[in-house]
């Protein structure tokens, strides 16, 4: 691997793969890379073969000329970064774009450097030297990166042993981040928040800490604090579609529909197939009272309905019911109930919602059936007991008419 060969000063033995559709600059780029001391540099114009090529050719350094907003290409990058055998391979993005906002997004995706076009030898040499410095001279980076991989692999007990032994030895704020990450993985969210806040007091620009803080607030359902932290995250990386999606969802939860629309539509322009996008846009337009637009996204959901959770189906049903679309609401509540039965996690709130819709539609027998189920799941459900009394009263009055 790259680390081993750099540490043993065997730069000439590193295998490099370049992906680009720019055939005119192919030979000049290969020659400039070889000028740095690297002997084996290969070229491909088949992006779909990169995953197999990396393993088959024992590739240790990748140069990629891609559009970082092309979701199909990014999925391949994410797959590479998740693979235990390939995740440490340094990635260099080839781009003509010098926008720092794009650069920050590229770094989040896992790129180790940016090669700007038109390129030259000093530029390429500098990138290689920076990689050598990062992977070879920075002992702390290697140790901390190894601990992070242990946490990623859920080898938590081994990770905390290293963290505990190094906390007072390594003068690096990232060790505190790793401790917070470990606590998050152990579901100790409040303890993780405490570590992150202390870290951010001394290093307010630690982007990873802000992102982990968002996850912590989400886990403990602190919606307002989650949104405040997401707004800080977006300052660091405003073009990242993932952050825009998360903040769009958060604005939607906080009923700021205009801001939610701005960020969710931005994501749609980049990746219309983004997981969770259609149901959030559907909920947005239901809330805004634009049922025609909502139906456009609900229709898109039909083919992906199996990907939705009980909570997501229930939320769509609630918003449709509030907007007066009771038959459509009933459809989503029913799908949510079928899924909850499959998962053997029947929700009293969902059953209450089903009963409420049937009650409002004047179907008292079905309303009574579902409210009884809700009370069976949660017998001290006060709101359900009140609804049952109203159902029985209405049913009696109707019978006596």
C-alpha positions, 0 to 999 in steps of 0.5 A: 500500500501507499503508506508502506512504500512511502515509508520505505522510500520506494516511491518508484514502485507505487502503482498509479491509475488515472481516470480522465476522458481528456485524451489530449492531456493523457500522455503529458500527465503520465510523463509529469507523474513519472518525472516525480519518481513514480514509474508505473502510471496507467490511464483509463477512460472507463469509470465503471471499471475503477473498482475492479482495476484498483484491486486487480492492478494493486493501485495505490494512488488514484487521479480522478477527473470527475464531476463531484456533483455527478451522483453516479460517480460519487457513489463509486468513490463512496464505495471505494472509501467504505472498502477496508482494502481500498479506503486508505488509497489517496485520491487526487481530484483533477479539475479546472475549477478553483472554487474553494467551496468545491474544494471543501466538498471534495475533501469531505468526499475523501480526496487528499489533494486537488490537481488544477488544470492546466497542470505542470510539473511543480504542481504535481510534485507539490501534491506528491510531496504533500502526500509523502509528508502526510503519510510518512512524517506525521506519525500522529496522523497514522495513529489517529487514522488507525483508531478511526478505522477501528471505530468505523469497524465497530472494534470499539473496545480496542479503539478506547484502549488506544484513545485512553493510552494516548490522550495525555501523550499526543498533543492533537485535538483530533484524539478528543474527536475520536473519543467523542466518536467512540461515545457516539457509537456507544450511544452515549450522546450527551457525553459525546456532546460534552467532549465535542463542545470542549473540543470546539472551544479550542478548535472552532473550525474542526469540521468533523466535530460540527458534523458529529454534533449534528448526529448527536443532537439528532439522536436525542431529538434536539431539533433546534440545536441540530438546526443551529449546528447544521447552519454552521456546517453549511458555512464550511461546505455550502455546496455539499448536497448531503448537508443541504439535504439534512438542513432542508429536512431540519427546516421542514421539521421546524416548519420553515418551509421556504428555507426547506424548499431552497435546500431540498430543490438544490439537492434535487438539481444535483441528484433527483434520486437522492434517498429520502428526497421525494418524501420530504419534498412531498411533505413540504408541498403538502404543508405549503398547500400545493397538493398538485406538486405534492402528488408529483413527488408522491407518485415518484415514491410509488416505486420506492415505497418499500424504502420508507420507514413506518415513521416516514409513512406515518409523517406523510399520512399526518400531513395529508390528513391535516391538508384534508386529503383523508383517503390519501392519508389513509393509504399511507397510514395503512402501508405504515401499519402493514410495515409495523406488523411485519417488523413486529413493532406496532405503534400506538400513535400510528393506530391512533392516526388510523382511528382518527381518519376513519372517525373523521370519515364517519366510519365508526366501526373501523375507527373503534377497531383501530383505537382498541388496538392502540389501547391494547398496545398502550393501555394508558394512552390518554388521547386514545381513551378520549377518542374512543369515548367520542367514537362510541358517542357518535356511533350511538347517536348515529344508531339512534337516528 
